Amino acid sequence: MKLILDSDKCQGHGRCYALAPELVDSDDYGDAVLVGDGTVPEGMEEKAQLIVDNCPEFALTLEQ
């Protein structure tokens, strides 16, 4: 499973990195950046789905 970030859609709400700092961080402007290459570690699938579901801009998606 892999997280995909559309950085053009991100508005820096911060929900993703507040909910899953293991998967997403923020840049100097408060916009999301993926930790690593976006690969979701085993056991973090539910957290990944949670941040996808909570992104108000639909900037995050999951790829199987």
C-alpha positions in Angstrom: 0.0 0.0 0.0 1.3 3.4 -0.9 0.2 7.0 0.0 0.0 9.4 -3.0 0.2 13.1 -2.3 -1.1 15.7 -4.8 0.9 18.7 -3.4 -1.0 21.1 -5.7 -4.2 20.3 -3.8 -2.7 20.5 -0.3 -3.7 23.7 1.6 -1.8 22.9 4.8 -4.7 22.1 7.1 -2.4 19.8 9.0 -4.8 17.0 9.8 -2.7 14.4 8.1 0.5 15.0 10.0 -1.4 15.6 13.3 -3.1 12.2 12.9 -0.1 10.2 11.4 3.3 11.9 11.8 4.8 8.5 11.0 3.5 8.8 7.5 3.3 12.6 6.7 5.3 15.6 7.8 5.1 19.3 7.0 7.4 21.5 5.0 8.4 25.1 5.9 5.1 26.4 4.6 2.9 23.9 6.6 2.1 21.8 3.5 2.2 18.1 3.7 5.2 16.0 2.6 5.3 12.3 2.6 7.7 10.5 5.0 10.0 8.4 2.8 8.5 7.3 -0.6 5.0 7.0 0.7 5.1 3.2 1.3 2.7 2.4 4.2 4.5 0.2 6.8 2.7 -3.0 7.9 0.3 -2.2 10.7 -0.2 1.4 9.6 -2.9 0.8 7.0 -5.8 2.0 9.1 -3.9 5.2 10.0 -3.2 5.8 6.3 -6.9 5.4 5.5 -7.8 7.7 8.3 -5.6 10.5 7.0 -6.9 10.0 3.4 -10.5 10.2 4.7 -9.8 13.3 6.8 -8.1 15.4 4.1 -10.5 18.2 3.2 -8.8 18.9 -0.1 -8.6 15.3 -1.2 -4.8 15.7 -1.6 -4.1 12.2 -0.3 -5.0 8.9 -1.9 -4.1 5.3 -1.3 -2.8 3.0 -4.0 -3.0 -0.8 -3.4 
